Amino acid sequence: MPLTSLHPHLPDGDDAPLLIPQSGHYVKGFFRKAWELLGGRGSFGLPLTDAFVRRSDKVVVQYFEAALLEFHPL
């Protein structure tokens, strides 16, 4: 299978990754939905990391100044 595509289907609009210029990190997917619905910077603070898979338990996490979001897929 090829590792590249001439026409990738990247998310756009409300599903696109949201760059937070003040921190240089992105908020995306379910984390973006939570960010937008629950107050953004006023509730969470700036993102301190991009989302990543935590090695210890394989949960997707993203750290913010005032919160830690975890995604536990079913």
N, C-alpha and C positions, 0 to 999 in steps of 0.2 A: 504494500500500500504506500502511496506517496505521502511524504511528510509535510508537503506544502500544498496549497491550493491557489489557483489563479483568482478564484472568486469566493473567499471565505464569507460565511454568514455571521457577521459580528453583531452583537446586540446594539440597538440604538434607541433613542427616545428615552422613555421611562425605565427601560431595562439596561441601558448602557451603564458602564462603570462611571461613577461620579468622582472626578478629581477634586479634592479639597486643597486648593492652592496654598493655604496657610500652613499645611503640614506636609504637602507633597505626596500624600497617600490617597488611595482610592477607596471608596465605599461601593460595594457592588452586590448584586443579587439580593438575597433575603436581608442582608445587612443594610443595604441601601433602603429597602422598604421600611425596616425598623427605624433607621436614621430619619427618614422623612416623616413617618407617622408619629414618632415619639419625641419630636422636638429638636432633632439634629444637634448642632453645637451647643444649644442651650441646655440640653439634657445629658448628652454624652461627652461633650467636649470635643476637641479635635482628635482624629484618629492618630494613634501612635505607631500603628503598623498597618500593612495591608492584611487581608484575611489569609490565613495559612492553616495547614493541618498540624495540630499539636501532636508531637511524637508519642507522648505517654499514653494517650487514649484514642488517637485518630479522629478527634473531634475538630471541626473547622472553627477557628476562633479569630476574633479581631479585637485588639486592645484600643481603647480610647482613653482620654484624660480622666474621665469620671465613670467609665463602665468597661465591662468585658462582655462581649456578645459571643455566644456559642451556638453553633448549628449542629443539631443531632439528626441527621437524615434517618428516615425509617427504613 
